[in-house]
């Protein structure tokens, strides 16, 4: 798994430059459809399910997370792929009656979501 993750990060970094937020409709759509229910539109853990998971959804605009994002550029992607807490995301959704169809993540999807979220986080105060 670790080798596959490193290879994926290599693919993400070698690919062409990612679009700007204004051009990244795919990243914004993925975030809105799959992440905002917990993280909120502002990425500050303001979504309706933010406090229903254990641990609660983190505010991704904090200085600590920005440092982590800077130190580990693939942290957003790795949280989607590796899900260090197991089935936290699907369990939280199921327990709260939220149905989100499974998604076959492509490298483009991961790159676009990472780019969108990184730019929103960077602009937050």
N, C-alpha and C positions, 0 to 999 in steps of 0.2 A: 504494500500500500504506500509506503514512504517513497519508494522509487517512482511509482506511478504519479504521486503528487508532485514530486520534484520535476518529473518530465512534463506534467501539465503546466507547472509554473514556467518552465522553459518555453513551452509552446506559446503561453500567454505573452511572454516578454519578447519573443522573436517575431511575432506577428506584426503586421503593419500598425501604424499609429492609430490609437483608438479615437473615435469621433469626439467632438466636444459635447457637453451636456445638451446644448441646443440641437445637435444632430443625432444624439443617442436616444432615439425613440425606443429602441429595443430594450436598453438598460432601464429606462424610466418605466416602460410597460411591465417588465419583469418585476421591478421593485414594487410598483403600485399593486400588481396582482398577487404577488407572492410574499412580500415582506412588510408592507405598510400596516397590515392588520395587527402586527405586534410593535414594529418599530415606529409606526406613525409616518405621516407624509414628510415630517421634518427630521426624521431619523433620530429623534430624541426620546424614544420609548414612550410615545404618546398614543399609540394605537389602542383600540378597544381591548386587545388581549395582553397588553404589556405587563400587567401585574398578575396575570393568570397562570404564568409559567413558573416553575421552580427550578432554578433561580429566576427572578423577574427579568424581563427583557432589558438589556443594557442601553443606556443613552450612548450612541456612537459618536456624539459630538464632543465628548469630554476630552480634556487634555490627555488623560491616560490612554484613551483609545486612539487618539490622533498620533501619539507617540508610538503605540503598538503598530498602527498602520504604516507609519514611516519606517519602523524597524523591521517589520515583516510585511512587505507589500502584498503578499498573497493572503493576508489574514481573512479578508471577506470571502474569498473563494474557498479557502480551507474550511471555514465554518460551514459552508454549504455542503462541501464534499465529505468532510471527515466527521462532522457533527460530534464533537468530543463528549457530549452528554447523551449519546445514543439516540433515542427516538423522541427527544424533547419536543422538537417542532411538530411532528405528526401527532404526538400524544396531546399536546396543548390544543391543537386545532380540533382533533376528534372530541376531546373532553368538553369543548365549548361549542360543538355543533357546527364548526366551520368546515366546509368541504372545498378543498382546492385540488383540482385534478393533478395527478402525477405529471411530472415534466421531465422529458429526456434532455438534460442539459447538454448543450453543445459548447465547444470551446468559445465560440463567438458569444453565446449567452453569458458565460462566466466572465469573459473579458468586458462585455458591455455593462453588465451589472456592477462589476468592480469599478469600472471607470465612472459610471453614473454616481454610485455611492461615494466614491473617493472625492469627486468634485463637490458634491453637496456637503460632505463632511468638512472639506477644506474651507468652504465659504461660510460655515457656521461659526457662531461666536458663543 
